[in-house]
Amino acid sequence: MKSEVATFLTVAIRYENEVLPMKAEGTQRTNKTNIKRLLEFFGNPPAPLDDIEPYHIKQYLDSAKNIKLHQQIMRLHYSTIYG
């Protein structure tokens, strides 16, 4: 029997289903927006968690052209989901 490879997509979905509902409504909205952005990069195609390296995160942050605060928030979300 082949074991399923954990991807950023599967972990993000689990986070949305299990963790996000316990957060405040405003936090849920912000997190959903940030997760959507992260999935555009790490979810298409779904990136296996074991293959994601720090330079991939840097590529995401560089490609997103986000302001410093947003980059810090995204690092926090990635760290929480992947972590």
Secondary structure, DSSP 8 states (H G I E B T S, - for coil): ------BHHHHHHHHHHHTGGGS-HHHHHHHHHHHHHHHHHHBTTB-BGGG--HHHHHHHHHHHT--HHHHHHHHHHHHHHH-
